Amino acid sequence: MNPLIARYQAVRKHTLALSEPLSDEDCGAQSMPDASPIKWHMAHTTWFFETFILERMERDFAPFHPAFRILFNSYYNGIGEKHPRPQRGLLTRPGMAQVRAYRADVDARIARLAASAPSAELDMLLTLGLQHEQQHQELMLTDVKHLLAQSLLRPAYMEIPLAPAAKAPPQAWVAFDGGLTDIGHDGQGFSFDNELPRHKEYVAPFALAARLVTNGEYLDFINAGGYANAALWLAEGWDWVRTQNLRAPIYWFQDDKGAWQEFTLHGPQPLDLHRPVTHVSLFEADAYAHWVGARLPTEAEWEYAAARAPLETGSLHPAGALGEGLRQMYGQCWQWTSSSYAPYPGFAAAEGALGEYNGKFMLNQYVLRGSSCATPDGHARRSYRNFFPAGARWQFTGIRLARR
């Protein structure tokens, strides 16, 4: 078997496995406009292969269902009309059984195409489609977490208890000399277009925190009145806090005895002071950094430092810091940087609808680096550029500090 088809089958099987703990009702609901139903993720990732590969390359192509071209188009204007994103949860039809049948049909046709008409272009599109599906696998976990958190039942996605984390070591700093360095993907293996072209940047000497900020450290910020101190916040962030009457990260709550709890994919858990704080916005990360007299790193500093960091993988919730040197760079929380999401010098989007993948979002967003506990194995790399608006916090986002 073509190794790429074996990988295709493994990635597609993992998406189905992510849906298995959920009911059909869970899979069809949408908790907010930024999130999508699990059923939609499963259909959209299939739509990607049908639209960008089968429609282009399959002899006598016929769509599985003509309406799916519109229903499961996300943001590709070059493809045509789209169902409104905030209304994805209104799609009671197709049901989960038909979505699974859609996936099976497209998978079989992809396998036949790969066997009968292999080509370099097909391999490139399959690789892109699998990377795209892995992005949606992470979104499936973060979107369903937000969905389950809306219920007073606070149901668990996975009924596996979380063991207490080991005691977090005192925060330490790792110094870097900086200098002129190469930034961006090095050409080895896959990259998205926003990681290119590789280019030179000057990085001044700096220090990076050896681990992520913990729940306990962030609780100190809360108890010190951090959410009530306007001096710590960016102006837009202060408006954001006051408008939404915020006083803690999104999944924190206090029980009837006043003890802090955290909603996780394992259900409600006592707040573990030694695990990384997660689901914080850029506004919250920046305010905390100001409170401790530090700052957030630039993305160039993060990438420069990550050359020394091991590529860790996570589970379903951020874990404590283990080992020496830089820790938790990968596999725990995406880390906010102070860098606006902008094109690298010489960036050029691909032609056609696939060129809409990243470039058109390079406005009013900030870069995050690393990966999270929800990132699929093998999907993280040093040059990966994630991006979200400053107020986003339903993803597994955390805080790494920097200073001169």
Sequence and secondary structure as in RCSB ss.txt:
>XXXX:A:sequence
MNPLIARYQAVRKHTLALSEPLSDEDCGAQSMPDASPIKWHMAHTTWFFETFILERMERDFAPFHPAFRILFNSY
YNGIGEKHPRPQRGLLTRPGMAQVRAYRADVDARIARLAASAPSAELDMLLTLGLQHEQQHQELMLTDVKHLLAQ
SLLRPAYMEIPLAPAAKAPPQAWVAFDGGLTDIGHDGQGFSFDNELPRHKEYVAPFALAARLVTNGEYLDFINAG
GYANAALWLAEGWDWVRTQNLRAPIYWFQDDKGAWQEFTLHGPQPLDLHRPVTHVSLFEADAYAHWVGARLPTEA
EWEYAAARAPLETGSLHPAGALGEGLRQMYGQCWQWTSSSYAPYPGFAAAEGALGEYNGKFMLNQYVLRGSSCAT
PDGHARRSYRNFFPAGARWQFTGIRLARR
>XXXX:A:secstr
  HHHHHHHHHHHHHHHHHTTS HHHHH  SSTTS  HHHHHHHHHHHHIIIIIHHHSTT   S TTHHHHT  S
 TTT     GGGGGG   S HHHHHHHHHHHHHHHHHHHHHS  HHHHHHHHHHHHHHHHHHHHHHHHHHHHHHT
STT   SS              EEEE  EEEEES  SSS   GGG S EEEEE  EEEESS  BHHHHHHHHHTT
GGG GGGS HHHHHHHHHHT  S TTEEE TTS EEEEETTEEEE  TTSB  S  HHHHHHHHHHTT B   HH
HHHHHGGGS      SS     SSSS  SSSB EEEEEEE    TT    SSGGGGSSGGG SS EEEES BTTS
 TT   TT  EEE TT  SS EE   EE 
